[in-house]
């Protein structure tokens, strides 16, 4: 029964997220269209998502979750909580350094992932600005991944499953409420969604 409830919870929130994601994509196509701003926004968004995969959903999560779950089983929740706090402190320190480097070296990172942008100085400058606005999303989402690992180990699945919905809600809100729709508005919505997911 508990398994079915967990599957229904995660599956339900995932379905909501997918539907809202589809709505978000349609609104983005309508209000942002295809052009330099859209290109700059999607390239800038790719950066924090790529690094989030490496930082939070890659080796770190693969190592953290089994150790945390093992500590709960062998040493109790209090020791596991202390381990999670230590992991959070180390991860946050590393992320803040990485954030600073990302903000400073954003133009060079874009040269690597979107080398053609240099031929269009205006689009390149926009992409750099949007990257710098959205880079804090990496910090928030990496911390969310750690929190999700803790919650899942404690058999609390709803909060972790619902967090992706918030990104879609923030972007849909920006697309429907902000006029004119700009890359900057969407970039701030992404970072705001990251903070909301973390909270």
TORPA-129151 format. One record per atom (N, C-alpha, C): residue in one letter; x, y, z. Coordinates in steps of 0.2 Angstrom, whole numbers, plus 5000, padded with zeros to 4 digits. Each point is the difference from the previous one (the first is absolute). Example, Ala and Ser with C-alpha at 12.3 -4.5 7.8 and 13.67 -1.06 7.14 Angstrom:
<rs>
A506649725039 A499650065000 A500450065000 S499850054996 S500450065001 S499650055003 
</rs>
This chain:
<rs>
X500449945000 X499650065000 X500450065000 X500650005004 X500450065001 X500450014993 X500249944997 X500350014993 X499550034995 X499449985000 X499550034995 X499950075001 X500050025007 X499950075002 X500650044997 X500649985001 X500650034998 X500050014993 X499949944996 X500050014993 X499550054997 X499450005003 X499450044998 X500250075002 X500450025005 X500250065002 X500550034995 X500549964999 X500650024995 X499750014993 X499649954998 X499749994993 X499650064999 X499650025005 X499550054999 X500350075000 X500550015004 X500450074999 X500450004994 X500349944998 X500350004994 X499650024994 X499449975000 X499550024995 X499850074999 X499950035006 X499950075001 X500550044997 X500649985002 X500650044997 X500149994993 X499949944997 X500050004993 X499550044996 X499450005003 X499450044997 X500250075000 X500250035006 X500250075000 X500650014996 X500549954999 X500650014996 X499850014993 X499549974998 X499750004993 X499750074999 X499650025005 X499750075000 X500550055000 X500649995004 X500550055000 X500450014993 X500149944997 X500350004993 X499550034995 X499449995000 X499550044995 X500150075001 X499950025007 X500050085001 X500750034998 X500549965001 X500750024998 X500050024993 X499849954996 X499950004993 X499650064997 X499450015004 X499650064998 X500350075002 X500250005006 X500350075002 X500750024999 X500449955000 X500750014999 X500249994993 X499749954997 X500149984993 X500749974999 X500250004993 X500649984998 X500550064998 X500550005003 X500450064998 X500650005005 X500450065000 X500650005004 X499950005007 X499450035003 X499950005007 X499849935002 X499649964996 X499949935002 X500649965000 X500450014995 X500649964999 X500550015007 X500050075001 X500550025006 X499749975007 X499350005000 X499749975006 X500149935001 X499949964995 X500049935000 X500849975001 X500450044997 X500749985001 X500250025007 X499850055003 X500250025007 X499749955005 X499449984998 X499649955005 X500449945000 X500349984994 X500349934999 X500650005005 X500350065002 X500649995004 X499949985007 X499550045004 X499949975006 X499749935001 X499649984995 X499749944999 X500649944999 X500550024996 X500549954999 X500449995006 X500250065003 X500449995006 X499649975006 X499450015000 X499649975005 X500049935000 X500049974993 X500049934999 X500749975003 X500550044998 X500749985003 X500150005007 X499850065003 X500150025007 X499549955005 X499450014998 X499549985005 X499649934999 X499949994993 X499749944998 X500449954997 X500750015001 X500549954997 X500349975006 X500750015001 X500449965004 X499850025008 X499850065001 X499850025007 X499449965002 X499550004997 X499449975002 X500149925000 X500349984995 X500249925000 X500449985007 X500450055002 X500449985006 X499650025006 X499750055000 X499650035007 X499549955002 X499549994996 X499449965002 X500149935003 X500449964997 X500149945003 X500450005007 X500450055001 X500450015006 X499550035005 X499650054998 X499550025005 X499549955002 X499749964995 X499649955002 X500349955005 X500649984998 X500449955005 X500050035007 X500250065000 X500150035007 X499350005004 X499550014996 X499350005004 X499949935002 X500249954996 X499849935002 X500549985006 X500650025000 X500549975004 X500250055006 X499950064999 X500250055006 X499450045002 X499450004997 X499550045002 X499950064997 X499450035001 X499950074996 X500450055002 X500250015007 X500450055002 X500750014997 X500349944999 X500750004997 X499950014993 X499549974997 X499950024992 X499850074999 X499750035005 X499950074999 X500650045000 X500449995005 X500750035000 X500449994994 X500049944997 X500349994994 X499850044994 X499350005000 X499750044995 X500250085001 X500050025006 X500250075001 X500750014998 X500449965001 X500750004998 X500150004992 X499649964997 X500050004993 X499750064997 X499550035003 X499750064998 X500550065000 X500450005006 X500550055001 X500550004994 X500349944999 X500549994995 X499750024993 X499549974998 X499750014994 X499850084999 X499850035005 X499850074999 X500750044999 X500549995004 X500650034999 X500349994993 X500049944998 X500249994993 X499650034995 X499350005001 X499650044995 X500150075000 X500150035005 X500150085000 X500650014997 X500649965000 X500650024997 X499849994992 X499749944998 X499849994993 X499650054998 X499550035004 X499650054997 X500450074999 X500450015004 X500550064999 X500449994993 X500349944999 X500349994994 X499650004994 X499449985001 X499550004994 X499850074998 X499950045005 X499850074999 X500650044996 X500649985003 X500650044997 X500249974993 X499949944999 X500349974994 X499449984995 X499450035001 X499449984996 X500250014992 X500350054998 X500250014993 X500449944997 X500549985004 X500449954998 X499649935000 X499649995005 X499649944999 X499550004994 X499850054999 X499550014994 X500449984993 X500650035000 X500549984994 X500049934999 X500049965006 X500149934999 X499349964998 X499550025003 X499349974998 X499750034994 X500150064999 X499750034994 X500550054996 X500549974997 X500550044997 X499750054995 X499549984996 X499750044995 X499850075002 X499850005007 X499750065002 X500550065000 X500649995000 X500550064999 X499950044994 X499749974995 X500050034993 X499450055001 X499650005005 X499450045001 X500150045007 X500450055000 X500250035006 X499450025005 X499450024997 X499450025004 X499749935003 X500049954996 X499749945003 X500549975005 X500650004999 X500549985005 X500050035006 X499950075000 X499950045006 X499449985004 X499549994996 X499349985003 X500149935004 X500349964996 X500149935003 X500450005007 X500650054999 X500450005006 X499650035006 X499650054999 X499650035005 X499549955003 X499649974996 X499549955002 X500449945004 X500649984998 X500349955003 X500250025007 X500250065001 X500250035007 X499450005004 X499450024997 X499450005004 X499849935002 X500049964996 X499849935002 X500549955003 X500650025001 X500549965003 X499849985007 X499750055004 X499849975007 X499649955000 X499649984994 X499649955000 X500349935001 X500750004998 X500449945001 X500149995008 X500150055004 X500150005007 X499449975003 X499450034998 X499449985003 X499849934999 X500149984993 X499849934998 X500449955003 X500650015001 X500549955003 X499849995007 X499850055003 X499850005007 X499349965001 X499650014995 X499449974999 X500149924999 X500549994996 X500149924999 X500349975006 X500450045005 X500249975006 X499449995005 X499550055000 X499450005004 X499649944998 X499949994993 X499649954997 X500349935002 X500749995000 X500349945002 X499849985008 X500050065004 X499849995007 X499349985001 X499650034996 X499349995001 X499849934997 X500349984994 X499849944998 X500249945004 X500650015003 X500349955005 X499549995006 X499750065002 X499550005005 X499349984998 X499949984994 X499449984997 X499550055000 X500350064998 X499550064999 X500150024993 X499649994996 X500050004992 X499750064997 X499550035004 X499650054997 X500350074998 X500450025005 X500450064999 X500550004995 X500349954999 X500549994995 X499749994993 X499449975000 X499749994993 X499650074998 X499850045004 X499750064998 X500450064998 X500750005003 X500450054998 X500150024993 X500049954995 X500150024993 X499450044998 X499449995003 X499450044998 X500150085001 X500450025005 X500150075001 X500450034995 X500549974997 X500350034994 X499550024994 X499649954999 X499550024995 X499550055002 X499850005006 X499550055002 X500350075000 X500750015002 X500350065000 X500150034992 X500249954996 X500150024993 X499350024997 X499549965001 X499350024997 X499850075003 X500150015006 X499850065003 X500450064997 X500749994998 X500450054997 X499750014993 X499949954997 X499750004993 X499350044999 X499649995005 X499350024999 X499950075004 X500550025005 X499850065003 X500550064999 X500649984997 X500550054999 X499950024993 X500050074999 X500050034993 X500550064999 X500450004995 X500149944995 X500449945003 X499949944997 X500349955002 X500850004998 X500450005005 X500750014998 X500449945003 X500649994997 X500449945003 X500250015007 X500150075002 X500250015007 X499449985005 X499450024998 X499449985004 X500049925001 X500149974995 X500049925000 X500649985004 X500650035000 X500649985003 X499850015008 X499850065002 X499850015007 X499549955002 X499549984996 X499549955002 X500449935001 X500549994997 X500349935001 X500450005006 X500350065002 X500450005006 X499550015006 X499450034999 X499550015005 X499749935002 X499949964994 X499849935001 X500549965004 X500650014998 X500549965004 X500050015008 X499950075001 X499950015007 X499449975003 X499550014997 X499349975002 X500149925001 X500349974996 X500149935000 X500449985006 X500550045002 X500549995005 X499650015007 X499650055000 X499650025006 X499549945001 
</rs>
